[in-house]
Amino acid sequence: MPDERRNIKRRKFGYYMRVTDNNTHELVGYLSDISPRGFKLDSQKPLTSNKEYALRLDLTAEISNKSYIAFVARAMWVQPDPINPNEHNEGFQIVSISPNDQEIFQSIVEKYGTPESKW
């Protein structure tokens, strides 16, 4: 696992949500854990570490009356999935998000995140 530099623990994410490229609308991956400042994706193709991506998170009506939130996030690390060799795990730090979308993101953390487990 990459060096642990985060100072806020992530929570395992109990609800798979789609993350797409905000410009092309292509699927980037699915949330697999989340914290107030970042998240981990499960993805079919590896992204480039230390690069910023314009992303959007598709929402459901139970989360918000908006259909998505948009933000810029930096891929902090990328590694092959330890169980499925056809997938990759990617850790992101949110770089830029509007205050309204940040509130929605925080409510997702609180509503769908589950306490971090020890693997």
Secondary structure, 3 states (H helix, E strand, C coil): CCCCCCCCCCEEECCCCEEEECCCCCEEEEEEEEECCEEEEEECCCCCCCEEEEEEEECCCCCCCCCEEEEEEEEEEEEECCCCCCCEEEEEEEEEECHHHHHHHHHHHHHHEECCCCC
